[in-house]
Amino acid sequence: MPGPSPSAHQVLVYSGPGVSPLSLSHTLLTLSLLLLPHYTVQPITPEVLGSQPWEPSCALLVIPGGRDLPYVEELTQKRKVTKRIKDYVAEGGRYLGICAGAYFGAGEVRFDVGGPMEVVGERELAFFPGPSVGPTYVGFKYASEAGSRAITLFLEPSSSSSSQHRVLDHIYYNGGGYFVLPSPLPSTVQVLARYAESDASSSSSSSGEDKPVAAVLTKNGKGRAILCSVHPEYPLSDPPAMDAMARLIHPPEKEQVERSDKERIAWVEELLELLGLQPPGKDKKSVGGNPSVVGAEGEEDPALLLHPTHPSPIFLLSHPNLLDIASAAVSKADLKGKMTDVDGWDVLRDGNDELHIGSLERTASGTHFSEDSLTQWLAKARRTQPVLDPPPLEKLSLDSQSEPAPQPPQPPDFHSIPKTVLTPSPTIAYSPRWTPLFNLTTYWSEIDLARKKNGRRSGVLRKTEEGERWSLGDCLLYAETVTSTQTMLDRNPLLLTHLPTPLVFLASFQLSGRGRGSNIWLSPPGCLQFSILLELPASLSSKMVFIQYIMALAVCEAVDDDGRLGVRIKWPNDIYAEVEGVGGTEVGSGKKGKAKLGGILVNTNFVGGKWRIVVGCGINVLNALPTTSLSQLHGLLAAKTSSSSPSKPLPAAPTMEGTFAKIMTAFDSKWEQFIEEKGFKGFMDEYHGRWLHSGQEVTLTTTEPHTRLRILSITPDHGLLRCIPIGERAKSTSSGLTQLYGRNVDSGEDDRTVSSSNRGGAARTTEFVDLQPDGNSFDLMSGMIKRKV
C-alpha cells in the first residue's frame, strides 16, 4: 500500500469498536483547533480503513483512547488493517496513539498482569520495539473514574523548543501504561515525557531511568509514530479532567488550571510538529509574505485575521459605476416581504441561516458613523466569540459499551449563528481597511483591465432579451470568514429564489467548505473560494453536466492562459497541476508530477419555475505547503526560465484580486457562449487540450471482473466519459467530427456500453463504455474509476 502523497491533508481519527466516545470527541475537537484550516480532521470507520485507499491523502492517522482488545479484533483479526497501517507509516505516514491507541502501537501489551483485567500479548504494529506495561497507577476500572488522576509530566528537552526540562501539570490520566525501554536504546526511539510520580505498579521499570516513560516518538521506515499513554486531548476546564483535579490534596486555583490548559495545548501542538505536520498557529507570516494584509491601524490581531474562529460580517458590494445594484439586490418587494424588523435590522430567517441585513450605518449603534467607526466595529466582531450552548459533559462516560450511548460534545454549529449582511452606505464609500484580506478597490481595477483585454466594456449594464444585465463579478457578497459560500446560497431557498443573477459570493476562509460528495474543502490562507449564482434557461436543463466543465475551462484560461504553468483539468471537476516539482517529483528530473490545485461543485435547484444554479469553486492561489498553489507554480516556472533564455516574459505573479477578476471575466464569456450555442460542442477541442486523460489507461472497478479501459474523450451531447476496452480501437466516421467524438448514441443517465459502427454498417463494431460524472469517482493517482460513495 502507498504512503501519503506530498499534498496529504487529511487527519483521520479511528471511530470504530473499542473507542471511548469522549476520547474520540475531544481528540477531534483538539486536533481541529490546532490544525484547521491547513488540514481536515474527521473520524474514519474500520470499514473505510479496510476498503478504501485512504493512505495517499492521510497526513496523520490517530487511534484515540478506549480499549485495546477490540482494536486488535477489529483491525488485526477481522479486517487485516493493521498491516496497511504499518506499511503506511513505513512509507512516510504518521501515527498518533493515545492511551489504548498507544498500547495498540507498542510491540507488546502487559496490562494488569495477574489481575482480573489481564491482557497480555504481542501487537502487530510494534512501532515501539518493546512492551507497554500498565496501568501505571493502581485503581483503574473500566467504565469508571475510580482510577483517573490529574498527573504531572516531565517533558524531555528534545520534545520542545526549550533546552530545559519542563513540567506539565494536571494532565488527565485513566489507565494508561508506561514504556519499558530496550537496552541499549535504539536511535529510532526518542523519549518525550516521563511520569513525575511513580507508583508501585510501575516501580519495576527496567528503563534505567528513575521515572517511567509516558510518551515516545519512534521512527519507522520513512514515517513516524508518537505513542502517548496519557490523555492530552482532554480540556482541563471540563469533566472528567476537572473532576480528577478536584480530588487532588491541593486542588489548583482557576488561574493555575488556565495556565496548565494552555501548556497542554502547546504540547499537543509540539507533538504534531514532531510528527511532521505544520499547525497553522505556528505560521505567523502574512498571506503571500505581504505584511499589509494585517492593516496598519493596530486594531487587528494577525492570528485572528489569518486563523479565524467564527463567521464574520458579510459585505454586499457592487462595481463603483453600478453602486445601486448591490442595495437593490436585497430590497425587492418579494424578498423584503419575507423579512421582519428587529432593532432596526431586516431579519431573514431562511432554511439554513438567519440573516440580519442592514446598511453600514447600522453598525454605529447611535454613535457617529465613519470609516473609523466601522473599522473598529469589524475588529471587535473578529475578537468576539459567538455564544454557543454546548451539551453538558457531566453524564458522559468513558465506556464505549454503555447504554444508552453517551452523546459526545460536538464541534460548534456555526450554521446556527445569525449572520450579518452589510449593504453599501449612501454617504461613505468602501474602504480597503474594512476588508484587509481582500482589497475590493484593487479587484475592481483588475476586472476592468481583464474585460478591456477581452474587448468588453466594464461597469455598464447591457441589454438582453430579459432586460438590462450586469456582468458576472459586478455584484458580489464578500466575507472574510463564512461557513460555506455554497451552503449559504444552495440551502437557503429564499435567497436562492429571490437574489438577482449573476451574483458571486466570495470568502477568504470557510469553516465548513463543501467538496464533491461528503468531501470537505480545505480553506487555508491564500485559497480563493467562491460560489456563483446563475439562472439557466429551461431549454438547457439537459446540459447541466457541462457547467462544471465550463468553470474548469474558465479557471485554466484565467490562471494559465498559455499553459506554461501546467494547469490542467482532471475529469470531471478538479483542477490539477502537471509539472516537474510537484507531486513528489524533482525539478529537472524530466518527470512531471500531478497535484491538486482546486475543485468545482455544482448544485442545481428548480425553484419558482426556474433553474437556479450554484457553481462553487476553490483554487489554491497563495497557499503555503503542504497544498500546491499557483504561487508555487509561478516560482517553479521562474526558476526554470532563469536557467535558460526565455522566449517570452514570465506571466505576472498571481494575486487574490487579479486571479478572481480573471476567473469572473473568463467564466462570464464562456457562459454567454454556452447559452448562445445551447451546448458544449464549441468547447470540445479546448477542453481536451486542457485535460489530463487522453489515452490514459484505467481500471473500472464497478464490474466483475474489473475492466481495463482506455480513455478517449468526453461525449459532446451529455458529457459522459468515453472509454474503450483495452485492445479496441475507435472506428472513424463521416460525421465531420474527429474519430474521438463520433458515435451513434449518447442519451440516458446510467453508465452503459454503446455499439458504434460506420455509416455504411461496418462488419466490425467498437464497444464504447460511457461513464457519467455524478456516479463515479476517479482516483487519478492509482488509475482507478470506482463507484462514488
C-alpha positions in Angstrom: 0.0 0.0 0.0 1.2 3.6 -0.7 2.2 6.1 1.8 0.9 9.7 2.0 1.2 12.0 -1.1 3.2 15.2 -0.8 -0.2 17.1 -0.5 -1.7 14.8 2.1 -4.1 16.9 4.2 -6.5 14.6 6.0 -6.2 13.8 9.7 -8.2 10.6 10.2 -9.3 9.6 13.7 -10.4 6.0 14.2 -14.0 5.8 15.3 -14.8 2.0 15.4 -15.3 -0.6 18.1 -13.3 -0.1 21.3 -13.1 3.7 21.1 -14.2 5.8 24.0 -16.8 8.3 22.6 -15.4 11.0 24.9 -11.8 10.5 23.9 -12.9 10.4 20.3 -14.8 13.7 20.6 -12.1 15.5 22.4 -9.5 14.2 20.0 -11.5 15.6 17.1 -12.0 18.9 18.8 -8.5 19.4 19.9 -6.9 18.5 16.6 -9.4 20.7 14.8 -8.5 23.6 17.0 -4.8 23.2 16.2 -4.8 22.1 12.6 -7.7 23.7 10.8 -7.6 25.1 8.1 -4.4 23.6 6.9 -5.8 20.1 7.4 -9.2 18.4 7.7 -9.9 16.5 10.8 -12.5 13.8 10.6 -13.5 10.4 12.0 -12.9 7.2 10.0 -14.6 3.9 10.4 -12.9 0.5 10.2 -14.9 -0.3 7.1 -13.4 2.6 5.3 -9.9 1.8 6.6 -10.3 -1.7 5.2 -11.9 -1.0 1.9 -10.8 2.5 0.7 -7.4 3.9 -0.5 -7.1 6.4 2.4 -3.3 6.4 2.6 -2.4 8.9 -0.1 -4.5 11.7 1.3 -3.8 10.9 5.0 -1.3 13.2 6.8 -1.9 11.6 10.2 -3.8 8.5 11.5 -4.9 8.7 15.1 -6.1 5.9 17.3 -7.7 7.5 20.4 -8.4 6.2 23.9 -10.7 3.2 24.6 -9.9 -0.5 24.7 -7.0 -2.2 23.1 -8.5 -5.7 22.6 -11.4 -4.5 20.4 -8.8 -2.7 18.3 -7.0 -6.0 17.8 -10.1 -7.9 17.0 -11.5 -5.3 14.5 -8.3 -4.1 12.8 -5.9 -7.0 13.1 -8.0 -10.1 13.1 -11.2 -9.2 11.3 -10.1 -6.7 8.7 -6.4 -7.1 8.3 -6.0 -3.3 8.5 -3.1 -3.3 10.9 -0.6 -4.3 8.2 -1.9 -1.5 6.0 -1.3 1.0 8.8 2.2 -0.3 9.4 3.0 -0.1 5.7 1.5 3.4 5.5 3.9 4.6 8.3 6.9 2.8 6.8 6.2 4.7 3.5 6.2 8.1 5.2 2.9 8.2 7.1 2.3 9.4 10.7 0.6 7.7 13.6 -0.6 9.1 16.9 -1.8 6.6 19.6 -3.4 7.9 22.7 -3.8 5.6 25.8 -5.3 2.5 24.3 -4.0 3.6 20.9 -0.5 3.7 22.5 -0.9 0.2 23.9 -2.0 -0.9 20.4 1.1 0.7 18.8 3.6 -1.0 21.1 5.4 -4.3 20.4 3.7 -6.0 23.4 1.0 -5.3 25.9 1.2 -6.3 29.5 -1.9 -5.0 31.3 -2.9 -5.9 34.8 -0.7 -9.0 34.8 -2.1 -11.5 37.3 -5.2 -9.4 37.9 -8.8 -9.7 36.8 -8.4 -7.4 33.8 -5.2 -9.1 32.5 -4.4 -8.6 28.8 -1.0 -9.9 27.6 0.2 -10.3 24.0 2.2 -9.1 21.2 0.9 -6.4 18.8 1.4 -6.3 15.1 2.1 -2.6 14.7 5.1 -2.6 17.0 6.1 1.0 16.4 7.7 0.9 19.8 10.1 -2.1 20.0 9.1 -3.2 23.5 6.3 -3.6 25.9 3.8 -1.1 27.2 3.0 -2.0 30.8 0.0 -0.8 32.7 -1.9 0.5 34.4 0.8 2.9 35.5 -1.2 3.8 38.6 -3.4 1.4 40.7 -7.1 1.7 40.9 -8.1 1.6 37.3 -11.6 0.2 36.4 -13.3 0.1 33.1 -16.2 2.5 32.7 -15.2 4.2 35.9 -13.4 7.3 37.1 -12.2 5.5 40.2 -8.6 5.2 38.8 -8.4 8.5 37.0 -5.9 11.1 38.1 -4.6 14.6 37.4 -0.9 13.9 37.0 2.3 15.8 36.2 4.6 15.0 33.3 8.3 15.8 33.0 8.9 16.8 29.3 12.3 15.9 27.9 14.2 18.9 26.3 14.2 17.2 22.9 10.4 17.3 22.8 10.2 21.1 22.8 11.9 24.2 21.6 13.4 24.7 25.0 16.7 23.1 26.1 15.4 22.8 29.6 13.2 20.1 31.2 9.7 21.3 31.6 6.8 20.3 33.8 3.3 19.8 32.5 0.7 19.8 35.3 -2.8 18.5 35.7 -2.9 16.2 32.6 -5.8 13.7 32.7 -4.8 10.0 33.2 -7.0 6.9 33.3 -5.5 3.5 32.8 -2.5 4.3 30.5 0.7 2.4 30.6 4.5 3.1 30.6 7.1 2.0 28.1 9.9 -0.3 29.0 12.9 0.9 27.1 15.2 -1.6 25.3 18.8 -1.5 26.3 20.7 -0.1 24.6 18.1 2.4 23.5 17.7 2.3 19.7 18.4 5.5 17.7 14.9 5.2 16.3 13.3 5.8 19.8 13.1 9.1 21.5 11.6 9.7 25.0 9.2 12.6 25.0 7.8 12.6 28.5 8.0 10.8 31.9 5.6 10.4 34.7 6.6 12.7 37.6 5.2 10.4 40.2 5.9 6.7 40.4 3.6 4.0 41.7 4.1 0.5 43.0 2.7 -0.8 39.7 5.4 1.0 37.7 8.4 0.7 40.0 9.7 -2.3 38.2 10.6 -0.3 35.1 13.8 -1.6 33.6 14.5 1.5 31.7 17.4 2.6 33.8 15.8 5.9 34.5 14.2 6.9 37.7 10.8 7.8 36.2 8.6 5.6 34.0 8.2 6.7 30.3 4.8 8.2 29.4 5.3 9.2 25.7 7.7 8.2 23.0 8.5 9.2 19.4 9.6 6.4 17.1 10.9 6.4 13.6 9.6 3.6 11.4 11.0 3.4 7.9 10.2 6.8 6.3 7.5 7.6 8.8 7.0 8.5 12.5 4.7 7.5 15.4 4.0 9.0 18.7 2.6 6.9 21.5 1.2 8.8 24.4 -0.2 6.9 27.4 -2.0 9.9 29.0 -4.9 12.0 27.6 -3.6 15.4 26.4 -6.7 15.8 24.3 -8.9 16.4 27.3 -9.6 20.1 28.2 -8.9 20.7 31.9 -11.8 23.0 32.5 -14.4 20.2 31.8 -15.2 16.9 33.3 -13.6 14.3 33.7 -10.3 16.2 33.9 -11.9 18.9 36.1 -13.2 16.2 38.5 -9.8 14.5 38.6 -8.2 17.7 39.7 -10.8 18.3 42.4 -9.7 15.0 44.0 -6.1 16.3 44.5 -5.0 17.0 48.0 -4.5 20.6 47.0 -6.8 21.3 44.0 -5.5 24.0 41.7 -6.9 27.5 41.5 -8.7 28.7 38.4 -5.7 30.6 37.2 -3.5 27.5 37.6 -5.9 25.4 35.6 -6.0 28.0 32.8 -2.2 28.1 32.7 -2.0 24.3 32.6 -4.5 24.1 29.8 -2.6 26.5 27.6 0.6 24.4 28.3 -1.4 21.2 27.4 -2.5 22.7 24.1 1.1 23.9 23.3 2.4 20.4 24.0 -0.1 18.8 21.6 1.0 21.3 19.0 4.6 20.3 19.6 3.8 16.7 19.2 2.1 17.4 15.9 5.2 19.3 14.7 7.4 16.3 15.8 5.3 14.1 13.5 6.0 16.5 10.6 2.7 18.3 10.5 2.5 22.1 10.1 -0.1 23.6 12.5 -1.2 27.0 11.2 -0.8 28.6 14.6 3.0 28.3 14.2 2.9 30.3 10.9 2.9 33.9 11.9 3.6 35.2 8.4 1.0 37.0 6.4 -0.5 35.6 3.3 1.9 35.7 0.4 4.5 37.3 2.8 2.7 40.7 2.5 2.5 42.3 5.9 -0.1 44.8 4.7 -2.7 42.1 5.0 -2.9 42.9 8.7 -3.6 46.6 8.3 -1.6 49.5 9.7 -4.1 50.8 12.3 -3.1 48.5 15.2 -6.7 47.3 15.8 -6.1 43.9 14.2 -4.8 40.7 15.6 -2.9 38.8 12.8 -3.7 35.5 14.4 -7.4 36.2 14.2 -7.2 37.5 10.6 -5.3 34.5 9.3 -6.8 31.9 11.6 -10.4 32.9 12.2 -12.6 31.2 14.7 -16.1 32.1 13.7 -18.1 33.6 10.8 -17.6 37.3 10.1 -19.9 40.0 8.7 -20.7 39.8 5.0 -20.5 42.8 2.7 -22.9 43.2 -0.3 -21.0 45.3 -2.8 -21.1 46.3 -6.5 -18.9 47.9 -9.2 -18.2 51.6 -8.4 -20.0 52.5 -11.7 -23.1 50.5 -10.6 -23.5 51.4 -6.9 -27.3 50.9 -6.8 -27.4 47.3 -7.8 -26.0 46.0 -4.5 -28.6 47.6 -2.3 -31.3 46.7 -4.8 -30.4 43.1 -4.6 -32.0 42.7 -1.2 -34.6 45.4 -1.3 -37.0 44.0 -3.9 -40.6 43.6 -2.5 -40.8 39.9 -2.9 -37.7 39.3 -0.7 -38.4 42.3 1.6 -41.7 40.9 2.4 -40.1 37.8 3.9 -38.2 39.9 6.5 -39.0 41.2 9.9 -37.7 44.3 11.7 -35.6 43.6 14.8 -33.8 46.6 16.4 -33.5 48.3 13.0 -32.1 45.2 11.2 -34.1 43.4 8.5 -34.1 39.8 9.7 -34.5 37.0 7.1 -35.0 33.5 8.6 -34.1 31.2 5.8 -33.8 27.4 5.5 -30.2 27.1 6.8 -29.2 30.6 8.1 -30.7 33.6 9.8 -29.5 36.8 8.2 -29.5 40.3 9.8 -29.4 42.7 6.9 -28.8 46.5 7.2 -26.7 49.3 5.7 -23.3 50.1 7.1 -24.7 52.8 9.2 -26.5 50.2 11.4 -23.1 49.4 12.9 -22.8 52.8 14.6 -25.4 52.0 17.3 -26.3 55.5 17.9 -22.8 56.9 17.6 -21.4 58.9 14.6 -20.8 56.6 11.7 -17.5 56.9 9.9 -14.8 54.9 8.2 -13.0 54.6 11.5 -16.1 53.5 13.5 -16.8 50.7 11.1 -13.1 49.6 11.1 -13.3 49.4 14.9 -16.6 47.6 14.8 -15.3 44.9 12.5 -12.2 44.4 14.6 -14.4 43.9 17.6 -16.5 41.4 15.7 -13.4 39.3 14.9 -12.4 39.2 18.6 -15.8 38.5 20.0 -16.6 34.8 20.1 -20.2 33.8 19.5 -22.2 32.4 22.4 -22.8 28.7 21.9 -24.6 26.2 24.1 -22.5 23.0 24.2 -24.1 19.8 25.6 -23.3 19.1 29.2 -20.4 16.7 29.9 -21.2 15.5 33.4 -23.1 12.5 32.2 -20.6 11.4 29.6 -18.9 8.0 30.1 -15.6 6.6 29.0 -17.3 3.3 28.5 -17.9 2.7 24.7 -20.3 -0.1 25.6 -22.6 1.9 28.0 -26.3 2.0 27.4 -27.7 4.3 26.3 -24.7 5.5 24.2 -23.4 8.8 25.6 -23.7 11.9 23.5 -20.2 13.3 22.9 -19.6 17.0 22.6 -19.8 18.3 19.1 -18.0 21.0 17.2 -19.7 24.4 17.2 -22.7 24.6 14.9 -21.7 27.8 13.1 -24.8 27.5 10.8 -27.0 28.3 13.9 -25.2 31.7 14.5 -27.1 34.7 12.9 -25.1 36.2 10.0 -24.8 39.9 9.4 -25.1 41.3 5.9 -24.0 44.9 5.4 -25.3 46.9 2.4 -23.5 50.0 1.0 -23.6 53.3 2.7 -25.1 56.2 0.6 -22.6 58.6 2.2 -19.3 56.8 2.8 -17.5 54.9 0.1 -16.0 51.5 0.6 -12.6 51.4 2.3 -10.0 48.7 1.9 -9.5 48.9 5.7 -12.8 47.1 6.1 -11.6 44.0 4.2 -7.8 43.6 5.0 -7.6 40.2 3.4 -9.1 41.2 0.0 -8.9 44.7 -1.5 -12.0 45.4 -3.4 -10.6 48.6 -4.9 -7.8 46.5 -6.4 -10.3 43.9 -7.6 -12.5 46.5 -9.5 -9.4 47.8 -11.3 -8.3 44.2 -12.1 -11.7 43.3 -13.5 -11.8 46.5 -15.6 -8.4 45.5 -17.1 -9.4 41.9 -17.7 -12.5 43.0 -19.6 -10.7 45.6 -21.6 -8.3 42.8 -22.8 -11.3 40.8 -23.9 -12.7 43.8 -25.8 -15.6 44.3 -23.4 -16.8 47.4 -21.5 -16.8 47.3 -17.8 -19.1 48.7 -15.2 -22.1 49.0 -17.5 -25.5 47.5 -17.9 -26.0 45.5 -21.2 -29.4 45.0 -22.8 -30.5 41.4 -23.2 -33.8 39.7 -24.1 -34.6 39.6 -20.3 -33.8 43.2 -19.8 -30.7 45.0 -18.6 -27.9 42.8 -17.2 -24.7 43.5 -15.4 -21.7 41.3 -16.0 -20.6 38.5 -13.6 -18.4 39.9 -10.9 -20.2 43.3 -10.8 -22.4 42.3 -7.8 -20.9 40.3 -5.1 -21.1 39.2 -1.5 -17.8 39.1 0.4 -16.8 37.9 3.9 -13.5 37.2 5.5 -15.0 34.0 7.0 -18.1 32.1 6.3 -19.4 28.6 7.0 -19.6 27.8 3.3 -20.4 30.1 0.3 -22.0 27.1 -1.4 -24.2 26.2 1.6 -25.4 29.7 2.2 -26.7 30.1 -1.3 -27.7 26.5 -2.1 -29.5 25.7 1.2 -31.3 29.0 1.8 -34.3 28.8 -0.5 -35.4 32.4 0.0 -32.0 33.7 -1.0 -31.7 31.2 -3.8 -35.1 32.2 -5.3 -35.0 36.0 -4.9 -31.4 37.1 -5.2 -30.7 38.6 -8.7 -28.3 36.9 -11.1 -25.5 36.8 -11.9 -24.2 37.1 -8.3 -21.0 35.8 -6.7 -20.2 35.0 -3.1 -16.5 35.2 -2.2 -14.8 34.4 1.1 -11.2 34.4 2.3 -11.9 31.5 4.7 -14.6 28.8 5.0 -15.2 26.9 8.3 -17.3 24.2 6.6 -16.3 24.2 3.0 -18.0 21.6 0.8 -16.4 19.4 -1.8 -17.9 16.7 -4.0 -20.0 14.0 -2.2 -19.1 14.1 1.5 -15.7 15.6 1.0 -14.5 18.6 2.9 -12.9 21.5 1.0 -9.9 22.9 3.0 -9.6 26.7 3.4 -6.0 27.6 4.3 -4.7 31.2 4.0 -4.2 32.0 0.3 -7.1 29.9 -1.0 -9.7 31.6 -3.2 -13.2 30.2 -2.8 -16.4 31.5 -4.2 -19.9 30.4 -5.4 -21.7 31.8 -8.4 -25.5 32.1 -8.5 -26.8 31.7 -12.1 -30.1 31.2 -13.9 -30.3 28.5 -16.5 -32.9 28.5 -19.3 -35.2 25.5 -19.1 -34.2 24.6 -22.6 -30.7 23.8 -21.4 -31.7 21.6 -18.5 -30.3 18.5 -20.2 -26.9 20.2 -20.5 -26.3 20.9 -16.8 -23.4 18.4 -16.6 -21.3 20.8 -18.7 -21.4 23.6 -16.2 -18.5 22.1 -14.2 -16.5 21.7 -17.4 -17.1 25.4 -18.3 -15.9 26.5 -14.9 -12.8 24.3 -15.2 -12.0 25.8 -18.6 -12.5 29.3 -17.3 -10.1 28.7 -14.4 -7.5 27.3 -16.7 -7.7 30.2 -19.1 -7.7 32.8 -16.3 -4.7 31.5 -14.3 -2.6 29.9 -17.1 -3.6 31.3 -20.4 -0.6 30.0 -22.3 -0.3 26.7 -20.4 3.2 27.2 -19.2 2.3 26.8 -15.5 0.9 23.3 -16.3 -2.6 23.9 -15.1 -4.9 21.0 -16.3 -8.3 19.5 -15.8 -9.0 16.2 -14.1 -12.3 14.7 -15.1 -14.9 15.6 -14.0 -14.4 18.6 -11.7 -10.9 19.1 -10.4 -8.1 21.5 -11.3 -4.6 20.0 -11.2 -1.0 21.0 -11.8 1.0 18.7 -14.1 4.6 19.9 -13.9 8.1 19.0 -12.6 8.5 19.8 -8.9 5.0 18.8 -7.6 3.5 15.5 -6.5 6.8 14.2 -5.2 8.8 14.9 -8.4 12.0 16.9 -8.7 12.7 19.8 -10.9 15.0 18.7 -13.7 14.1 15.1 -13.4 12.2 15.0 -16.7 9.2 13.6 -14.9 6.0 15.6 -14.4 4.1 15.2 -11.1 0.5 15.8 -10.5 -1.0 17.8 -7.6 -4.5 19.2 -6.9 -5.0 22.9 -7.2 -8.7 23.2 -6.9 -12.1 21.7 -7.2 -15.6 22.6 -8.6 -19.0 21.8 -7.1 -22.3 22.5 -8.9 -25.7 22.4 -7.3 -28.9 22.7 -9.3 -32.3 23.7 -7.9 -35.7 24.2 -9.7 -37.4 26.9 -7.8 -40.1 29.3 -8.8 -40.3 27.7 -12.2 -36.7 28.5 -12.9 -33.4 26.6 -12.7 -31.1 28.2 -10.2 -27.5 27.0 -10.4 -24.9 27.5 -7.7 -21.3 26.9 -9.0 -18.8 26.6 -6.3 -15.0 26.7 -6.9 -11.9 26.7 -4.7 -8.5 27.3 -6.1 -5.1 27.5 -4.3 -3.6 30.8 -5.2 -1.1 31.8 -2.5 -1.2 28.8 -0.2 1.9 27.5 1.6 2.8 23.8 1.7 1.5 21.1 2.1 -1.0 22.3 -0.5 0.1 23.2 -4.1 -0.7 26.7 -5.3 -0.5 28.9 -8.3 2.2 30.9 -6.5 4.4 27.8 -6.2 3.8 27.0 -9.9 4.9 30.5 -10.8 8.1 30.1 -8.7 8.8 26.8 -10.5 8.4 28.4 -13.9 10.6 31.4 -12.9 13.4 29.0 -11.7 13.1 27.1 -15.0 13.2 30.1 -17.3 16.1 31.8 -15.4 18.4 28.9 -16.3 17.7 29.3 -19.9 16.9 32.0 -22.4 13.1 32.6 -22.0 11.3 33.0 -25.3 8.7 35.2 -23.6 8.4 37.1 -20.3 7.1 35.4 -17.2 3.4 35.9 -16.5 2.6 38.2 -13.6 2.8 36.7 -10.2 -0.7 35.7 -9.0 -2.7 37.8 -6.6 -6.0 37.0 -5.0 -7.7 40.1 -6.5 -6.3 39.6 -10.0 -7.0 35.8 -10.1 -10.6 36.3 -9.0 -11.1 39.1 -11.6 -9.7 37.0 -14.4 -11.8 34.0 -13.5 -15.0 36.1 -13.4 -14.2 37.5 -16.8 -13.4 34.2 -18.4 -16.4 32.4 -17.0 -18.8 35.2 -17.9 -17.6 35.0 -21.5 -17.8 31.2 -21.7 -21.3 31.1 -20.0 -22.6 33.5 -22.6 -21.2 31.3 -25.4 -22.7 28.2 -23.7 -26.2 29.8 -23.6 -26.0 31.2 -27.1 -24.8 27.9 -28.7 -27.1 25.9 -26.5 -24.4 23.3 -25.6 -20.8 22.4 -25.2 -19.7 21.4 -28.7 -17.9 24.6 -29.3 -15.7 24.0 -26.3 -14.7 20.4 -27.0 -11.2 21.0 -28.6 -10.3 23.5 -25.8 -11.4 21.0 -23.1 -9.4 18.1 -24.5 -6.4 20.4 -24.9 -6.5 21.1 -21.1 -7.4 17.7 -19.6 -5.1 15.1 -18.2 -6.6 11.9 -19.7 -6.2 11.4 -23.4 -5.1 7.8 -23.9 -4.9 7.1 -20.2 -5.4 3.5 -19.2 -7.7 3.0 -16.2 -9.4 0.2 -14.3 -13.2 0.2 -13.9 -13.9 -1.4 -10.5 -17.7 -1.4 -10.8 -17.6 -4.5 -12.9 -16.7 -8.1 -12.0 -14.1 -8.9 -13.1 -12.7 -5.3 -13.2 -12.4 -3.9 -16.7 -9.3 -2.3 -18.2 -10.2 0.8 -20.3 -8.5 3.4 -22.3 -10.0 6.9 -22.1 -10.9 8.6 -25.4 -12.9 11.8 -24.7 -16.0 13.2 -23.2 -19.1 13.0 -25.3 -20.3 16.3 -26.7 -24.0 16.0 -26.0 -24.2 14.6 -22.5 -20.6 15.0 -21.1 -20.0 11.3 -20.3 -16.5 9.9 -20.1 -16.0 7.8 -23.2 -13.7 4.8 -22.9 -13.0 1.7 -24.9 -11.8 -1.7 -23.5 -8.1 -2.2 -23.8 -7.4 -3.7 -27.2 -10.2 -2.0 -29.0 -9.7 0.9 -31.5 -12.2 3.6 -32.3 -13.7 3.5 -35.8 -13.6 6.6 -37.9 -16.9 8.2 -39.0 -18.0 10.6 -41.7 -19.9 12.8 -39.3 -17.5 15.7 -39.7 -16.2 15.2 -36.1 -12.9 13.6 -35.2 -13.0 9.9 -34.6 -12.9 10.6 -30.8 -16.3 12.2 -30.9 -18.1 10.0 -33.5 -20.9 7.9 -32.0 -24.4 6.7 -32.6 -26.0 7.1 -29.1 -25.4 9.4 -26.2 -28.5 9.6 -24.1 -29.8 8.5 -20.7 -28.3 8.8 -17.3 -26.6 5.5 -16.5 -23.2 4.1 -17.3 -23.5 1.9 -20.3 -21.8 0.2 -23.2 -22.6 1.6 -26.7 -22.0 -0.1 -30.0 -20.6 2.2 -32.7 -20.3 1.4 -36.4 -19.6 3.2 -39.7 -22.5 4.7 -41.5 -22.4 2.0 -44.1 -22.8 -0.7 -41.5 -19.3 -1.9 -40.8 -18.8 -5.5 -40.1 -16.7 -4.7 -37.0 -18.0 -2.6 -34.1 -16.3 -0.9 -31.3 -17.8 -1.2 -27.8 -17.7 2.2 -26.1 -18.0 2.4 -22.3 -19.6 5.7 -21.3 -19.4 6.8 -17.6 -21.4 9.5 -16.0 -19.5 12.0 -13.8 -22.0 12.0 -11.0 -21.9 8.3 -10.4 -18.2 7.6 -10.4 -15.1 8.7 -8.6 -11.8 8.9 -10.5 -8.7 8.0 -8.5 -6.1 9.6 -10.8 -3.0 8.5 -8.9 -4.0 4.8 -8.9 -5.7 4.9 -12.3 -9.0 3.5 -11.0 -12.6 4.5 -11.6 -14.9 3.4 -8.8 -18.5 3.9 -7.8 -18.8 7.2 -5.9 -19.9 6.7 -2.3 
